[in-house]
Amino acid sequence: MPLPWNRLRNTALATLTGVAATSSLLLVPADGWAADHTAPTVAVSPAPREARQTVTLATGERLEVLHTGRKGASKPNVWIAPKAGQTTGRYAFTSANGRLRVRPLNQRQVVAPTEVSTGARTAAPAATGAAKTYPVKLSIVNGGAVSFKMFTVWNRRTSTEYEVKDQRNSPNGSVNLPPGDYVSVAMHDDFPKPSYLLVRTFTVKSAGLTVRFDEKTAKETGVKVDDAATSRNGGSVSISFPGGFEIGYALLGGSGKVFVNPFSLTGAALHLQEVQVKKGSSVAAPSPYRYDLSHTFRNTVPASPMFHVRTSSLAKTVTTLRAPGTNTNASLVSGPMVDDLGGMFFDSPVWLPSAVTEYVTPGVTYGRALVYGNSESVLILKDRKLPVGTSAGETVGAAPFDLRGPQYMGAYRQGTTMWLNEDSPFSDAAGNFGFDNRAKVSYRLSSGGKTLLSTVDQSPSKEARVTVPAARADYALTETVSRTVPYSRLSSRTTSEWKFSSASATRPADLPLIDIDLSVSGLDSKNTATSTDRIRIGATATARLRATETVTALEYSTDDGATWTSLPVTSTGDSASAELTVPADASFVSLRVSAVDDEGESVRRTVIRAFAGPAPQPERTVGATKISNIVVNDGRPLAVDPFGAFFSVTFTATDPAGIADGDAYLYHGSYDKPDHVLINPEPARCTKVNATTSTCELIYDIDSRLDLGKNSLAGSWKVAAWAHSKDRKSYTDLHAAKTVNLLRATRLSANATPEPIRKGKTLTITGKLTVANWETSTYAGFAGQSVRLQFRKAGSSTYTTVKTLKTNTSGDLKTTVTASRDGYWRYSFVGNSTVRTVISAPDYIDVQ
């Protein structure tokens, strides 16, 4: 099951301690951690292992309560996967007493909240007993219209939550409470007006009362920086309370303002977070800088809850992002690793390769991640805490990408059971943990010539389990990880061949495997070596259990592993290095390393396409696999309006052995150096037609400004497509399988006056030609364009061009003719390879 990162924009990942969203929203309930106020670890981890509960929100989005964790560890997590790749922009959430309530906002109609159980719930007060209850009315005043509101009430001493009866279509709610001290929070949201988060404390004695939440007392909250060129890319406002209550908003894409009222309450905290980027930036034109700002008001929310910060008071660093063998889009994600409730993670688009200047709140530990091209390939970066001022930068995404150390692995046994889950095969050379849910993993375990386990092309997050003899025995384990994806051309196949000895263990124990860390110096920003550079390759062996390791061989290949050449190495036991001048005709270089330890274990690690070479990357077809009949947008012209477009890409794949899978993506520019790509959040869905043929389909739902963002991207795009045979013996990889024009949509109007008109009088025909502006999400006047005025007489089906005129600077048209007969007048604009042809609706004129 992939992580819920289905689009690049508007991503937040957070704990409740957090809420998270990317166009999806991930929430980690606080229940169970409130007692000691220790937050759970924020982990952008491989796909959750087990879904415990699945429900559907009123918007159609899917919410799942999951268990995650390695080797039996378990933490409840909740994530929301959007419907059709969309995001609502704003969510309201509450978490307390073993239940989580989530309500998507920004809807045309108010939708109901969805509640799920996340743990043991505090027992509600008994209906019978000595304590008498009194009616308490809750009312939002000075708030105007009420579309969405939600009240939460709990006892300050016992943390017992009480259910509020909502009075629909009014600002009121009611609850019956026994004597005691209480906290209540009112949430109010009437899009596009601001959201409100209002807090009141009150005491119930011996009579009922009314608690008013006055919106006039609330002020806008958030974090502002002294850089006028920035805008909010994502943010969150939440309030945490003693007893584990967390209530707030996640604001995606900078959606909306949040107002809070001043209050004081020991142990409460208002958590603010803003990710800000350059105004007007998009996936196609990412911001060259990023502000990750956070602040917490503790115990007291002041009368002016806007936190102002100067750039000079922040930490500053430059992060260099390498590309995985091709230019591609990605998303840089970060958020504070807080020691109590409120930490959230948000993303901003980046282009690979590039360098991003980061400004962050100093003295705060930030968790970070780099998401490649879609929701399913993630590189988890090392936590970072920076002081005020400029700090040294780092390089992220350096090849080779492969398994990195036992802390990320999952091969172990207990008793007669072995578990295999080596699910992080795409970690970078700096040791940043990486995984890819589009990859396929196969395992083969044997002993004494007998195959004990064989799996083929399973999800990398799926754990394999096998029963083995209790007595000590020698084993051979082969793991093969393969991937063909649009956002990376490196580490297309990684194979680890281990030989080891193992016996029954009373407690879970790691298998005595050896890991290999590879490094290559001298590569450029795309992890490419040039023919003039002499690069150095390094390999280090590490045993998962106590042993002394020795690297015994280092080899390279320039034909994807068909042939290998040994390198003369300089060795110091567990490490070895060698120099290589990459041949000028090499498109990729593969690496193979062998190592042993003094306990008799061994490993041979092969990384196909470990880094790129200087030669162009040619199309390849191995065997009989073929792709045909590629169709974009059902064969119709693909015009993208100011808001976006919804279209399909389909193709047919054939092979005598049948088709295992296929995929495709669109790119602009050259294959080796595209200046933009459109990658679908999910791989193509291939449907079997017969034993040899499958049809594959991708559905795109793009946003003009966020996914394109440049009018210059209109024009010719190409489709790259590939498919693999079912027996994995053949495949085809086509770099320019189809050419399609992405057109800017146009509109054209025509209006003839006066009507009716007498014969021989002057008829005036006005109109306007507008074109989609992908940079502003608007239609703009299309100046200087030739437009034909056409006429069709009544009773005829043929239009004749009367004259040709040009639009003015605002796209307006105006001309006159002499009225002679009844008929229809229209304007016609002939588009080109970047804009759509358009014809206005005809205007009938009655000539008398």
PyMOL commands that set and color helices and strands:
alter all, ss='L'
color gray80, all
select helices_A, chain A and resi 83-85+215-217+311-313+406-408+633-635+704-708+711-713
alter helices_A, ss='H'
color red, helices_A
select strands_A, chain A and resi 12-14+19-21+25-27+50-56+62-68+75-81+90-96+99-104+114-117+134-141+148-155+161-162+165-166+172-177+180-189+195-204+209-214+219-225+230-241+245-252+258-260+263-278+289-301+306-309+315-321+328-336+344-352+354-360+365-372+377-385+389-390+394-396+412-414+417-420+433-436+440-447+450-458+464-467+473-482+493-502+509-510+514-521+534-543+549-557+565-566+570-571+575-581+588-597+602-612+620-622+626-632+638-640+644-654+659-669+674-678+685-688+693-703+715-725+731-744+746-753+762-773+778-781+786-793+800-806+812-818+823-829+838-839+843-845
alter strands_A, ss='S'
color yellow, strands_A
deselect
rebuild
show_as cartoon
